[in-house]
Amino acid sequence: MNRLSSNTFGSILIVISFYLSGCLNLGPIYEDQEDQILWENEYYLIESPLSHDDARNFTMCDDNYCDNASWAIFGNAHGGNCCEHYLAATKEGWILNFGGEYPTWSEDRGHTWNEYRPSIFSQIGCLEPKPTVPGQEGLGEGSIVQATNGDIIAMGWFPYPSTSGADQFYAFFYNAEEGEWSWCFNRTPEPFYDRSWQVEVVGPITGGIYGSGPWASLVISNFWHQVQNIGGQISTDGLNYDFFNFPDRDENLDIYEVDLNPEELEVSWDYTKPHKEMRAFPVPSGGLYFPNYFIDGRDAYLDTTLNWWTGTTSNGSSLPSEYCSFDSSATLHCVTVDDEISAGLKHMISLDGGENWIIESYNFTELFGLESNSEIEEWEYHSNGEHDLFVLNVRFQSSTGPDVDVAFHVREYSESLEFDSITYLGLGDLDSTSGAGNDIRFDFASMGILPDGGSFIAYHDSTDPDPLFGVELLIPISYRPIADNFW
């Protein structure tokens, strides 16, 4: 598939509709009888769509053609709730979802699903009522991410599940070495917390009163952190959390020059990125970095002793966006709204720790006719250094009213940040809005990339009252050597 420029693609959209079915120039298709995988010239079906209960064709376009691309579809029965999915991937190939009540995962690309639902007797020292009580099912939601050592850290929030009216928190932890889940009840000093975001603080951690461990797990509240800056919760064992204070947004802390230029990283760094609304990313040399934390644009840094600093790059600079992360190629990715065009996002990568940047703008005014950045409702991104792959998911308000979910694939981003293809997820025929009180809700974008290079992305259309997510089945044939290690 040819490298796609945004200008060329904008011209194509004038001629073709969003959902035109044509020819994607994939070449002749034939079936390999030995392993029952469909092959094409440049792409192949990693598995047959017929092997899934619900597989749908989404329109995928390159700079020449549009055609159907198969995705397997899943709903809130696979870890979501009425309004969202909280998706993540692991280096072992698991699809994680904690959009709903309990940690949910699939180890085989969605064919079978598991849920960790704790027993009241399953955790000594954490004997509290089970999170949900009769009549209150469906109210829970959580956060989940894999740490660099393979452990999985997660936090469940159950608003008002009991007669006391107080929020309840249950930490969920998967010990990779032992291959076992555990849980623990945790209390919080505030009556309302809201959706949590979660991230690893890279260790080894020597956190004083907070304990020590290979990492720390930091959880913040969508409401606490974005609205009030009250603080968060932290744990060094993944089970027992304590309140953790954040510096004021106008505080002047001592400066710490953070090493953001790792020579090489393990493949696990393709799976440690938290949801972008955490607005922080793990640092390979240790700690956690918060770009643009202070009101004057300075960055904050949390070190391995769990102390706060003003963070800078090696030349004393701040990073250009709140939303940054590393992948296993040791590339630092940052994405932000592009204020130089009426509607668009800007993708930036640095190969030297933030000293120099390669920049590409995705102009949604030209691509979709958007008039302002406010029409970009939700977005999220992930990158995979092993596949040299960057995927940007955007949900925008179309000129005709409904919201449209799209995914931009940038393959071989080390060569160029121009996107190669765009995929329209779902029908794009539903106008939904984030936030409590709205009849049709899609609260935030969420996605991940599997080790085989296939994306899985949340979207919403009129085929289901609740948000869905799709798992990509058509992937480049060049990905097969890695994919064969998993399936």
N, C-alpha and C positions, 0 to 999 in steps of 0.2 A: 504494500500500500504506500502511495506516495506521501511525502511530507506535506501536510495541509497548512496553508497560510490562512490567517483570519480574513484577509481581504478577499481571497478567492472564494472562501466558504460563504462569505456574506453575499457575494454575487450569485452563488448557486441557490441560496435560499429564496432569492427573488423568483426563480424559475420553478422550483419544486416546492411542494407542500411539506409540512413537518412529517407527514405520515405516508409519503409516497412509497410504494413498493416497486422497486426496479431491479437493477442489476448492480451488485456490489463488486463485480469483477473478481470474484473469488476463484474462477476457473472451474473445470469439471470436478464434480463430486463423485466419489466412489466409496464403497464400503470395504474396509479391511476386514475380511472374514475371520481373521485370526483373533483380533481383539475387539471387534465390533465397534470400532471408532470411525466416525466419518472424517475423511480427509479432504482438504482443499489445497489450493496452491500456496496460500499464505496463512490460512486459518484452519483450525480443525475443531470439531465438537468434542470436547473433553469427555462427554458422555451423551448418550442419546436423550433428547428431550422427553421421549416416551417413557423413560425410566422414572420420571417425576410425576406426581399426581397432578401438578399444575405447572405447565411450562408455556410461556407465551413468547411471541415474536415482538421485539421492539425494533423500531426503525433506527438503523445505524448508517451514517453518511460519511464518505470521505470526500476528497476534492473532485471526484468524478461521478460517483453513483450513490444511490441510497438503496438499501435492501433490508431484509429481515435478519435479525440476530436473536438467537434463542437464549432465554433466561428462565431459570426455575423460580417460582414465586411462592412466598410464604407470608403468613399473617400473624395476628397477635397470639394465636395458639402456639407459636414458636418463639415465645419469650417477650412479646410486645404487650401493649395495652391499647386503650382507646385512642391514644394520641401520639404515640412515638415508638420507636425502637432504639435501643442503645447497643450498637453493634461494635464488635471488635474481632480481630483475628489472633491466632497464636501461631508460633513457628512450627507447631506440629500439624497445622492444617485445620484447627477447630474454628468453627463459626460461633462466636460468643454473642449472646443477646441478654441484656438485663434491662429491657424496657418495661417489664412488668414486675411480677411478684418475687420471682426467685431467679438465680442464675440458671440460664438455659444454654445448651450448646449442642452442636452436631459435629461429629468427627469424620463424616463421610459426605460432605458437600450437601447436606440437607436431607439425605435419605432417611436417616433415623435421628431422633432427638432425645436428649437427656435433660432432666431438671433436678437440681439439688434442692429438695424440700426437707428441711431438718425436722427431726423428731425431738420432742421435748426432752427426751432422755439421751440425746446423741452427744451432748457436750457437757462434761462435768465442769461445774463452776459457772455455767451460763444458763442455769435452769430458770427461765422466765416463760410466760405464756408464748405459744407459737405466734408468729407475726400476725396472721389473720385470724379473725374470730367470725363466727357465723353471721352472715348478713353484711360483712365488710370486705368480702373477697373482691379482688380487682382494683384495689386502691394503691397497691404497692408499686414502687418503681426504684431503680437503682443505677449503679455505675459499675463498670468492670474494665480491667485492662491487664495485660500480661507484663510482668516485670522482666528485666533483662536476664535473670537467672532461670526463667521458666515458670516461676510461681504465678498464680493468678490472684489478684487482689480485687475485692468487690465490696460494695456497701449497699444495703437495702434500706429504703425509707418507707415507713408505713404510717401515713398521716391519719391520726385519730382512729386507730383500730380498736380502741378499748373505751370503756365507760369513763376512764379518767380524762379523756380528751387530749392526751399528750401524744406528740410524735414519738415513734419508736424506731430505733436503729438496730439493724442486725448486720454485723460484719460477716462476710463470707470469704473464706480463704481456701485456695487449692494449693497444697504442698506438692510441687512437681516431683521432688525426690521420692516422696512416699506414695504419690498418686492418690491422695485422699483429700476430700473436702471436709471442712469444719466450719463452725459458726459461733458467734457470741453476741449476746444482747449488749447494747451500749446505750447509755442515756445521753441526753443533750440538754443544755441549760435553757434553751429557747423553745417556745411553744410551736413555732412554725419554721420549717427548714427549706422545703422545696427540693426539686430535683438536684441530685448531687453530681459533681464532676470529680474525677479521681485520677491521680498520677503517681508514678514512682519517683521518689527522691533517691538517686543513685548513691550507693554506699561504697564501702562499709560505713555505717552510721554509728557514731558515738554521741548519742543524743542526751546525755546527762539524765535528767529526770524522766525523759521519754524512753530511755533504754537504748540498747544497741542491737544491730542486726545487719544483714547484707543489704538492706534497703529500708526506706521508710515509705509508708503509704499515706498520702495527703489527700484529704477529702474536703471539698468546699461546697457551699450551697449556692445554687443559682440565685436565690433571694439574698442570702447573707452577703455574698461576695460582691455581687454586681450592684446591689441597692444600698447596703448599709456598711460593708467592709467590716463586719463584726469579727471574722476570723474563720477558722476551719477546725478540722479534727485530724489528728496524726497518730500513727501506730508504727511500731517497729517489729511487730509480730503478725500483723494482718488481722488480728482479732480484737485486741484491747486498744481502744482509741481514747485519747485525751484531747481536751480543748487546746487549740493552738492559735496564738495571736498573730496577726499580720501588722506590719508597720502602717502608719498613717500615710495617705497618698502624698502628703506634702513634707514628709519627714526627710531630714538630711542625714543619711547614714554614711559611715566610712566606705571608701571605694575599694572594691575587690576586682582585680583584673582576672577574668574568667577565661580559661583555656577552651576555646570553641573551635579548635583546629586539630581534631584527632587524625592520626595517620591512617588508621584502619579500624573498622568496627565489625563485630560479629553479626551474623544474620539475624540474631534476636532483636537488633535495633530497627528492623522493619516492622516490629509489632509492639513497640513500647509507646508509640504516639498516643496521647490521651485525646479525648474529644477537644476540638478547638476552643470550646467555651471554657475550658480550664485555663486558657491563656498563659500557659507555662509549658516548658518541655524539659525532659531529663537531660543532664549534661554528662557526656561520656567520662570526663575526668572526675565526676562526682558532684552531687547536688542537683539543684533545680533552678531554672532561669525563667524569670518573668519579664518579657520585653515590654517596654512602654508602661511600666506599672505606675510610676509616679506621675502626678498631674502635669509636670513640666517635660514629660517624655523620657525621663531616665528609666533605666531598667533596674529590677530588683533581683537579688541572688540569695538563695537559701543554701548554706554550705552543709557539709557532712556532719557537723556538730549541731545542726538545726538552728544556726544563728543567721540573722538577716544582714545583708549588705546592699550597697548600691553597686550593681554589676556593670561592667564595661567589657568590651572586646579588648584585644591586645593593644590597639591604638587609641583606647579611651573612648570609643564610640558606643552609641546605643544601636540596637537592631531596628530595622525599618518597619516592623509590624508587631502587633500583639500575638500573631499566630505564626509560630515557627516550630520546626522539628528537625531532627536528624533521621537519616535512614542508614542502612548498612554500607552504603557507598561512601560514608562520611561526608555526604553532601548536606548542607544546612539549607532547608527550604523555608521560605517565608511567603505568605499570601496576605494580601490586603486589598481593600477597596481602592480603585484607581480614581483619584480625585481629579485627574487631568482630562478625563473624558466623562461624558454625562452619565454613563452607566457601564460599569465594567469592573473586573478584578485584575490584579497584578500579581504575577508569579515571579519570585526572585530566588535564585540559588547562589550560594557562596561555597567555594572550594577551599577557602583560606580563613575560616573562622569569622566571617563577617567583614573582612577588610575590603573585598571587592565583590561586586554583584553582577550577575547576568540576569536581565529583566525581560519579561514578555507580558504584554497587556492583552487581555481578552475583552474585546470591545463589544459589549452586548447591545449598544446602540446600533451598530452596523449589522450584527448577527441577528438580533431579534426585534429591533425597532423600539427598544426601551427608551424612555425619556429621562429617567433619573435613576440613581443608585438605590433609591427607596423601593424600586420595583423588584430588586433582588431580595427575596424574602428570607431564604435560608441557603447556606452553603457549607461545604466541608471538603476536605482533601485528605488524601493519603499518598505516600510514595513507597516504592519498593526498590531498594538499591540493587538487589540480586537480579531483578528483571529490568533495571534502568527505566522504571515505569512511574509515572505520576498521573493520578486520576483526580479530577476536580468535579464535584457534584454540586449543581446549582438548581435551586427552585426559584422561579421568577414569576411575577405577575404579567401575563400576556396582555397585549393591547385589546384583545377581545374579552377579557375578563377572567377566564380560568387560569390556574397556576400550571406551569409546565416544569417538569423535572427532566434535567439533562445531565449527561456525564461526558466530560471531555477526557479523552485518553491521549496522553503525551508519551509516546514510546521513544526510547533512547533520548531521554531528556538531557543526557550529558552532551549530546550533539546539537540539539536544538530544543527550545521550549515551545515552539509552535505545536499546536495540537494536531494529531493525525486523524482523529475521527471524533464524531459526536454521536451520542446515542440518546434517543428520546425514550425516557422510562415511563411506561404506562400510556394512557390515552391523553393526558394533558387536558382533561375536561372538567376538573373540579376546582372550585374556589374555596380553599380552606385556610384557616388562620391559626396562628399559635396563641396560646393563652387561655386561662380558665374562663368559662362563660360563653365561649363560642360553640355553636352547634356542630360545626365541622372543623376538627382540629388536626393540625400537623405541627407539632411543637418545635421540632428541630431536625436538621439533616443529620444523617448518621451513615457510616459506611466502613468498609475495610477492604483489604486485598489479601487473598489467600497465597500461600507459598507457590501454588501453580500459576500465579499471575492473574487469576480470575477475580474480578471485583464482586462485592455484594453491597447493595445500596438501597436505602429506604426511599419510598416514594408514596404517592397517594393519588388515586383516581376514583372514578365512580363505580368501579367494579366491586368495591368493598367499603363499608362504612368506616373502617379503621385503616390506618396506614399499613402498607405492605412493604416487603423488601424482596429484591430479586438477586439471584446468584447467576453470574455470567457463565454461560456454557461454551460460547464461541471465543476461542483465544488463539493467539498467534502460534503457528506451528513451531517457531523457535523456542517456545516455552516448554515444549514437550519433555526434553531431557530432565528438567527439574520436576515437572508434573508427575512423571512416571515414578518418582521416588515416593509419592504419596498415595497414588490410586492404582 
